[in-house]
C-alpha cells in the first residue's frame, strides 16, 4: 500500500469522524465562578467574549457538547495536516 493510499484512508476516516460529531457540539466553556451560584458558558460572538447563564439542569449536557467541540477541533486539525500531506505528495 502506497503512502498516498494510506493518506486517503486516513482522510476518509477523519471525515467520517467529523461528520458524526457535527450534530451536537457547543463552542465555548462551561464554568462556575466561586462568587456566583450558577454556571455559565463563555464563548466568542463576533470576536467578543460573551458569557451566557447556564441553568443547572443543562450543565451536564452543555459540558458534554463543549467537550465534543474540543474533540471536533482536534479532528479538524488532523484532517488539515493529512490534506497538506496529500497536497504535497500530489505535487512531487
N, C-alpha and C positions, 0 to 999 in steps of 0.2 A: 504494500500500500504506500503510495507516494505521499509526500508532505502536503501537497495540495488536497488530496483526498481526506487526509486526517483533519486538515483545517476546515474543509467543507462540512465534515461530520460534526465537528465541534461547533461550527457556526449554526448548523441546523438545530443542534441540541440546545444551545443558548437561546435561539429564537423561540423554541417550544417552551422553555422555562420562563422566559419573559412573558410570552403570551398567556401562560397560565396564571401569572401574578397580576395582570392588568385589571382584573375585575374588581379588586378590593384593596386599595392602598391609600394611605393618608400621608401627605407631605407635612412634616413637622415633628415636634417633640412634645410628648405628654409629660408634664411635671407637676409637682406640688410644692409650692413655696411654704416654708415654715411659718411665715407670717399670715398666710391665707388658709382658710378652711377647706377650699376646694381645689380641684385640679384645673390645669389649663393646657391649651395647645398653643405652642409658639411656632409660627410659620412665616414665610415671606409672601407678601402680596404686593405686586408691582414694585419690587425692590425694597420694600419696607417691612420690618419685622412687626408682626401683628400677634397679639395674644388674645385667644378666644377662651371663654369659660367652657369647661367640660363637666357635664353633670356626672355624678358619682356612678350612675348605672351604665354609662357608656365608656367609662375609663378603660376596663379590660379590653373591650373590642377596639377602642381607639389605639391602645398600646400595641395590640397585635397588628393593626393596619399600619402603624408607624414603623414597626419592625419589618414588616413586609416591604415597605418602601426602601428601607436601608438595603435589604437583600436585592431588591429590584435594581437599585443604583449600582450595586456591585456587579450584577449580571450585565448591565448595560456597559460598564467599563470593560468587562471581559470580552463582550461582543465587539466593542470598538477595537480592542487590541487584536483580536482574531481577524477582523476586517482589514486592519492595517497590514497584518502579515500576509493575507491573501493578496491584497493590492500590490505589495512589494514582490511577491512571488510571481504574479502575473506579468509584471513589468521587467523581469530579468531577461 
